[in-house]
Amino acid sequence: MAEDLKRRKRGGGRAGNAARRGGAVIEQMPWNPPINTDRPTEPLGPEGVQAIHDGAMRILEEIGIEFLNPEAVEILRASGGCEINGENVRMGRDFVMEMIAKAPESWTITPRNPGHRLTIGGNHLNFGNVSSPPSYWDMKIGRKVTGTREMCQNLLKLSQYFNCIHFVGGYPVEPQDIHASVRHLDVLYDKLTLTDKVAHAYCLGKERVEDVMEMVRIAGGLSHEEFEATPRMYTNINSTSPLKHDYPMLDGWMRLARRGQGLVVTPFTLAGAMAPVTMAGAVAQSLAEALCAVVLAQVIKPGAPCAIGTFTSNVDMKSGAPAFGTPEYMRATQMTGQLARYYKLPMRASGVCAANVPDGQAMWETSNSLWSAVQAGANMVYHAAGWLEGGLIASPEKFVMDCEILQHIQRYMDPMLTATGPDEIAVDAIREVGGQGHFFGIQHTQDRYTTAFYAPFLSDWRNYEAWEAAGAVWTPARAHQVFQDIIAGFEAPPMDEGIREELAGFVTRRKAEGGAPTDF
């Protein structure tokens, strides 16, 4: 791959040439979060849906979930619908169904740029960037390294640049050159100034959650009342499978629920390790762990905007390592989609893989993950660009390569592709050509040729000889150059200087106060 980079500098790909000419780095599709026009894939019959639902309800009724947060336990105790034994909480199915029915089927999140408002629910499909890897890999470095603020900033710039990325999840790579007590302040400042898309807060202690809510409020120029009137941001929490919710995530979940912000709960159930080896059992456990958190949110604030996520996959039974993009992962995602519709809750899925570098394995596993999310009717797709090594590595080359897939999906959902009017059926054009000649030169083609088909920004459609003559550049090397060109020409979205100063002042003050407590 190092040789590929040398060739790339000599050779001439379209992206690099465009940047050198002063034009756009790539010609990408416009901002247009897809509407999923397909009927969802439903591997379960009605009896299968009922069987998994019954399994989830039996887990909640007969086994219970450990709520490792005393405040959450007391809130559920006071609800009158739970049996409490220490930290173990059991919930009757009638109470569960009553509570989750209060959650809206669809809700919106409005970031500081209202033009990037998202709808979560229905047939809306939204993609987010890679979130939370501790490590980083790119072709220039050529090895796995610890994440830094500059790496994090560059991935945020990619997240803003690509129109097919609709929300900005957690840190795209953990910047471990910033102390953990103030890391959230610096990263959120970067996120809110380098991007104007929907942002996320980690539920890792009350200080971080409260700081992020205040920073999002300031960045949006909002009063406290305006901030709480409609979701402006969101969080995602993970259960500690099997059958636990930990203290800090529940604490943040409750704080965001009280202020009406978006809530996503995603159990991390790896079949064969943290869940039964059978996929139906793993899905049932995942649903139980998710639904009980939705219940808590609805007890606190009826109508709180919630979504349930799936991260159900399997492990390699030889090594215990997690696997992603597998047939089992795809079916679990599809089954969860069926149950999410049964409960009338929006759904989150992920674009994930187990590959260590942006190679063929990375792309087929990620493609499987992304298309299973589409098939499942997911509304939010986390980690849709940039994820490697089961979430331990973020890669800008992988980010760029994934965005090609995301544009494929967006184009696939374009209603124009399935239009059936007289112009699309094109009988007159067929008559004009008849059995002789071709369609290249006729007016019907000339009127449509610039928009008729998807135009890739990364794929190379030249024949072998032309590709070889241009430097024989492999896809990751082309992606690396696109990344470099985007960063070189990046312009941050506009922000009012008064708001920027207020945001910076808040960060300075909170740092002086010590930020958030840590264990070290």
Rosetta blueprint (number, residue, H / E / L):
1 M L
2 A H
3 E H
4 D H
5 L H
6 K H
7 R H
8 R H
9 K H
10 R H
11 G L
12 G L
13 G L
14 R H
15 A H
16 G H
17 N H
18 A H
19 A H
20 R H
21 R H
22 G L
23 G L
24 A L
25 V L
26 I L
27 E L
28 Q L
29 M L
30 P L
31 W L
32 N L
33 P L
34 P L
35 I E
36 N L
37 T L
38 D L
39 R L
40 P L
41 T L
42 E L
43 P L
44 L L
45 G L
46 P H
47 E H
48 G H
49 V H
50 Q H
51 A H
52 I H
53 H H
54 D H
55 G H
56 A H
57 M H
58 R H
59 I H
60 L H
61 E H
62 E H
63 I H
64 G L
65 I E
66 E E
67 F E
68 L L
69 N L
70 P H
71 E H
72 A H
73 V H
74 E H
75 I H
76 L H
77 R H
78 A H
79 S H
80 G L
81 G L
82 C E
83 E E
84 I E
85 N E
86 G L
87 E L
88 N E
89 V E
90 R E
91 M E
92 G L
93 R H
94 D H
95 F H
96 V H
97 M H
98 E H
99 M H
100 I H
101 A L
102 K L
103 A L
104 P L
105 E L
106 S E
107 W E
108 T E
109 I E
110 T L
111 P L
112 R L
113 N L
114 P H
115 G H
116 H H
117 R L
118 L E
119 T E
120 I E
121 G E
122 G L
123 N L
124 H E
125 L L
126 N E
127 F E
128 G E
129 N E
130 V L
131 S L
132 S L
133 P L
134 P L
135 S E
136 Y E
137 W L
138 D L
139 M L
140 K L
141 I L
142 G L
143 R L
144 K L
145 V E
146 T E
147 G L
148 T L
149 R H
150 E H
151 M H
152 C H
153 Q H
154 N H
155 L H
156 L H
157 K H
158 L H
159 S H
160 Q H
161 Y H
162 F L
163 N L
164 C L
165 I L
166 H L
167 F E
168 V L
169 G L
170 G L
171 Y L
172 P L
173 V L
174 E L
175 P L
176 Q L
177 D L
178 I L
179 H L
180 A L
181 S L
182 V L
183 R H
184 H H
185 L H
186 D H
187 V H
188 L H
189 Y H
190 D H
191 K H
192 L H
193 T H
194 L H
195 T L
196 D L
197 K L
198 V E
199 A L
200 H E
201 A E
202 Y L
203 C L
204 L L
205 G L
206 K H
207 E H
208 R H
209 V H
210 E H
211 D H
212 V H
213 M H
214 E H
215 M H
216 V H
217 R H
218 I H
219 A H
220 G L
221 G L
222 L L
223 S L
224 H H
225 E H
226 E H
227 F H
228 E H
229 A H
230 T L
231 P L
232 R L
233 M L
234 Y E
235 T E
236 N E
237 I E
238 N L
239 S L
240 T L
241 S L
242 P L
243 L L
244 K E
245 H E
246 D L
247 Y H
248 P H
249 M H
250 L H
251 D H
252 G H
253 W H
254 M H
255 R H
256 L H
257 A H
258 R H
259 R L
260 G L
261 Q L
262 G E
263 L E
264 V E
265 V E
266 T L
267 P L
268 F L
269 T L
270 L E
271 A E
272 G L
273 A L
274 M L
275 A E
276 P L
277 V L
278 T L
279 M H
280 A H
281 G H
282 A H
283 V H
284 A H
285 Q H
286 S H
287 L H
288 A H
289 E H
290 A H
291 L H
292 C H
293 A H
294 V H
295 V H
296 L H
297 A H
298 Q H
299 V H
300 I H
301 K L
302 P L
303 G L
304 A L
305 P L
306 C E
307 A E
308 I E
309 G E
310 T L
311 F L
312 T L
313 S E
314 N E
315 V E
316 D L
317 M L
318 K L
319 S L
320 G L
321 A L
322 P E
323 A E
324 F L
325 G L
326 T L
327 P H
328 E H
329 Y H
330 M H
331 R H
332 A H
333 T H
334 Q H
335 M H
336 T H
337 G H
338 Q H
339 L H
340 A H
341 R H
342 Y H
343 Y H
344 K L
345 L L
346 P L
347 M E
348 R E
349 A E
350 S E
351 G L
352 V L
353 C L
354 A L
355 A L
356 N L
357 V L
358 P L
359 D L
360 G H
361 Q H
362 A H
363 M H
364 W H
365 E H
366 T H
367 S H
368 N H
369 S H
370 L H
371 W H
372 S H
373 A H
374 V H
375 Q H
376 A H
377 G L
378 A L
379 N L
380 M E
381 V E
382 Y E
383 H E
384 A E
385 A E
386 G L
387 W E
388 L E
389 E H
390 G H
391 G H
392 L L
393 I E
394 A E
395 S L
396 P H
397 E H
398 K H
399 F H
400 V H
401 M H
402 D H
403 C H
404 E H
405 I H
406 L H
407 Q H
408 H H
409 I H
410 Q H
411 R H
412 Y H
413 M L
414 D L
415 P H
416 M H
417 L H
418 T H
419 A L
420 T L
421 G L
422 P H
423 D H
424 E H
425 I H
426 A L
427 V H
428 D H
429 A H
430 I H
431 R H
432 E H
433 V H
434 G L
435 G L
436 Q L
437 G L
438 H L
439 F L
440 F L
441 G L
442 I L
443 Q H
444 H H
445 T H
446 Q H
447 D L
448 R L
449 Y L
450 T L
451 T L
452 A L
453 F L
454 Y L
455 A L
456 P L
457 F L
458 L L
459 S L
460 D L
461 W L
462 R L
463 N L
464 Y H
465 E H
466 A H
467 W H
468 E H
469 A H
470 A L
471 G L
472 A L
473 V L
474 W L
475 T H
476 P H
477 A H
478 R H
479 A H
480 H H
481 Q H
482 V H
483 F H
484 Q H
485 D H
486 I H
487 I H
488 A H
489 G L
490 F L
491 E L
492 A L
493 P L
494 P L
495 M L
496 D L
497 E H
498 G H
499 I H
500 R H
501 E H
502 E H
503 L H
504 A H
505 G H
506 F H
507 V H
508 T H
509 R H
510 R H
511 K H
512 A H
513 E L
514 G L
515 G L
516 A L
517 P L
518 T L
519 D L
520 F L
